[in-house]
């Protein structure tokens, strides 16, 4: 009888501990990468609008700063998910890095349509990862699912 009670107690504690272990606060480096990524995406959107508004002679140079930030943040993001061995998040981080490379190629070619398409892919990749792996808390911070 004692064995059954002990087993039930251990199982109950294990079940109660699962939700505590399921979510975690992201590391400081990962949090900074996500904040930098968000700021760079916002800047990229603004710069793309400026390129469109410029008409025949747009300036693509401001996009370079966004690309540098995005490359660094996706490198951090990829390393974070590789260390956790989360296959779908690794693929999404790799897709984000590829979309960033596509943004860079479009910028160098002064290809407005390619720039819009690549930045859209980038935003969709970020959204997919956030939907799958981020939980927004009531205080506005996030945890990793």
KAJOVEN-V534487 format. One record per backbone hydrogen bond with DSSP energy under -1.0 kcal/mol. NH is the residue of the N-H (numbers start at 1). CO is the residue of the C=O. Records with the same first field share a line. If there is no record, write none. Layout:
NH = CO + CO
//
This chain:
5 = 1
6 = 2
7 = 3
8 = 4
9 = 5
10 = 6
11 = 7
12 = 8
13 = 9
14 = 10
15 = 11
16 = 12
17 = 13
18 = 14
21 = 17
22 = 18
24 = 144
31 = 27
32 = 28
33 = 29
34 = 30
35 = 31
36 = 32
37 = 33
38 = 34
39 = 35
40 = 36
41 = 37
42 = 38
43 = 39
44 = 40
45 = 41
46 = 42
47 = 43
48 = 44
49 = 45
50 = 46
51 = 47
52 = 48
53 = 49
54 = 50
55 = 52
63 = 60
64 = 61
67 = 63
68 = 64
69 = 65
70 = 66
71 = 67
72 = 68
73 = 69
74 = 70
75 = 71
76 = 72
77 = 73
78 = 74
79 = 75
80 = 76
81 = 77
82 = 78
83 = 79
84 = 80
86 = 81
90 = 86
91 = 87
92 = 88
93 = 89
94 = 90
95 = 91
96 = 92
97 = 93
98 = 94
99 = 95
100 = 96
101 = 97
102 = 98
103 = 99
104 = 100
105 = 101
106 = 102
107 = 103
108 = 104
109 = 105
111 = 106
115 = 111
116 = 112
117 = 113
118 = 114
119 = 115
120 = 116
121 = 117
122 = 118
123 = 119
124 = 120
125 = 121
126 = 122
127 = 123
128 = 124
129 = 125
130 = 126
131 = 127
132 = 128
133 = 129
134 = 130
135 = 143
137 = 141
140 = 137
143 = 135
144 = 24
145 = 133
//
